[in-house]
């Protein structure tokens, strides 16, 4: 039964993403391929996202018949705005690297071969800054947003859905059985 797996995993992942956001140093994501569902939630929790022009990102929760539970809805809305977040979440669509930058999810898009060089150059800009001042500023930004409370509400809704919705495991079962899900 996937219900016994999903809730503990998503609860731990939810806590990990909060710990990442609260680290007193910037976290930089380098996306060089596909990041979807949990990978999408991971990059949304990072301070800076650099994406290869060949890469794509998106969310896949609803296509699997589950709502997000580790903060995708809250962080996507915060980053992209409500309508764009709804489009990405509801349709399980991919975003190109250009769309990721335009939507505010990614800071820069560069060819895959230049990705690590671009990040290294960006880090050089951070190095002269006081680490403790960065930490204090990051904390101020975190405390100014209702992300933690929103993510807690999302996790509670996820757990309730997985526990009580009769079709909650259909997406998982259909994936295991290699068939299209039936939401009827």
C-alpha positions in Angstrom: 0.0 0.0 0.0 1.6 3.2 -1.2 -0.1 5.2 1.6 2.2 3.7 4.2 5.2 4.9 2.1 4.1 8.3 0.9 3.2 10.0 4.1 6.4 9.2 6.0 8.6 9.9 3.0 6.9 13.2 2.2 7.0 14.2 5.9 10.8 13.7 6.0 11.3 15.4 2.6 9.2 18.4 3.8 11.4 18.7 6.9 14.6 18.5 4.8 13.5 21.3 2.5 12.8 23.5 5.4 16.2 22.8 6.9 17.7 23.7 3.5 15.9 27.0 3.4 17.0 27.8 6.9 20.7 27.1 6.4 22.7 30.2 7.1 24.5 29.9 3.7 23.1 30.2 0.2 22.1 27.0 -1.5 22.7 26.9 -5.3 21.0 24.4 -7.5 22.5 23.4 -10.8 19.8 21.8 -13.0 21.4 20.0 -16.0 18.7 17.6 -17.0 15.1 17.0 -15.9 13.7 18.1 -12.5 10.1 17.1 -11.8 8.0 16.5 -8.7 10.4 16.0 -5.8 13.3 17.5 -7.9 11.1 20.5 -8.6 10.3 20.9 -4.9 14.0 20.6 -4.2 15.0 23.4 -6.5 12.2 25.6 -5.3 13.7 25.4 -1.8 17.1 26.6 -3.0 18.3 30.2 -2.9 19.5 30.3 -6.4 18.8 28.1 -9.4 21.0 27.9 -12.5 19.6 25.8 -15.3 21.2 24.4 -18.4 19.4 25.6 -21.6 18.9 21.9 -22.4 17.2 21.2 -19.1 13.5 21.2 -18.3 11.6 21.4 -15.0 8.1 20.9 -13.8 5.8 19.2 -11.4 4.2 15.8 -11.8 2.2 15.3 -8.7 -1.3 15.9 -10.1 -0.5 13.7 -13.2 0.1 10.9 -10.6 -3.2 11.6 -8.9 -1.6 13.2 -5.8 -1.4 16.8 -4.6 2.1 18.0 -3.7 3.0 17.6 -0.1 6.6 18.9 0.4 5.9 22.5 -0.5 5.7 22.7 -4.3 2.4 24.6 -4.2 3.5 27.1 -1.6 7.0 27.7 -3.0 5.8 27.8 -6.7 3.1 30.3 -5.9 5.6 32.5 -4.0 8.1 32.3 -6.8 5.9 32.3 -9.9 2.7 34.0 -8.9 -0.7 32.2 -8.5 -1.8 31.7 -12.1 1.5 30.5 -13.4 1.9 28.2 -10.4 -1.6 26.8 -11.0 -0.8 26.2 -14.7 2.5 24.3 -13.9 0.9 22.3 -11.0 -2.5 21.5 -12.5 -1.2 20.6 -16.0 2.0 18.8 -15.0 3.7 20.6 -17.8 7.4 21.1 -18.4 9.0 24.5 -18.3 12.0 25.2 -20.6 15.0 26.9 -19.1 13.9 30.2 -20.7 10.5 29.8 -19.1 12.1 28.9 -15.7 14.1 32.2 -15.8 11.1 34.2 -17.0 8.9 32.8 -14.2 11.5 33.6 -11.5 12.3 30.0 -10.6 15.8 30.1 -12.2 18.3 33.0 -12.0 20.2 32.1 -15.2 20.0 29.7 -18.1 23.3 28.8 -19.8 24.4 25.9 -22.0 25.1 22.7 -20.0 28.8 22.9 -20.8 29.0 26.4 -19.1 26.7 25.7 -16.1 29.4 25.0 -13.5 31.6 27.9 -14.8 28.6 30.3 -14.5 27.9 29.1 -11.0 31.6 29.6 -10.1 31.5 33.1 -11.4 28.4 33.8 -9.4 30.0 32.4 -6.2 32.9 34.8 -6.7 30.4 37.7 -6.3 29.2 36.2 -3.0 32.6 35.6 -1.5 33.4 39.3 -0.5 30.1 39.5 1.4 30.0 38.9 5.1 28.8 35.3 5.7 27.0 36.4 8.9 25.3 39.3 7.1 24.2 36.9 4.4 22.8 34.5 7.1 21.0 37.4 8.8 19.5 38.6 5.6 18.4 35.1 4.6 16.8 34.7 8.0 14.9 38.0 7.6 13.7 36.9 4.2 12.5 33.6 5.6 10.8 35.1 8.6 9.0 37.7 6.4 7.2 35.0 4.4 4.5 32.6 5.6 6.2 29.6 3.8 6.6 27.4 6.8 2.9 27.7 7.8 1.8 27.2 4.2 3.9 24.2 3.7 2.6 22.7 7.0 -0.9 23.1 5.7 0.0 21.6 2.3 1.6 18.6 4.1 -1.6 18.1 6.2 -3.8 18.2 3.1 -1.5 15.7 1.4 -1.7 13.3 4.3 -5.5 13.7 4.5 -5.8 13.1 0.8 -3.5 10.0 0.7 -5.3 8.6 3.8 -8.9 9.3 2.8 -9.3 9.7 -1.0 -10.3 6.4 -2.6 -8.3 7.1 -5.7 -5.1 8.3 -4.0 -3.2 5.2 -4.9 -4.5 5.0 -8.5 -1.6 6.9 -10.0 1.0 4.7 -8.2 -0.9 1.5 -9.1 -1.2 2.5 -12.7 2.5 3.3 -12.9 3.4 -0.1 -11.4 1.0 -1.8 -13.7 2.2 0.2 -16.7 -1.2 1.5 -17.7 -3.0 4.9 -17.9 -4.6 5.9 -14.6 -8.4 5.9 -14.3 -9.7 8.8 -12.2 -13.4 7.7 -12.4 
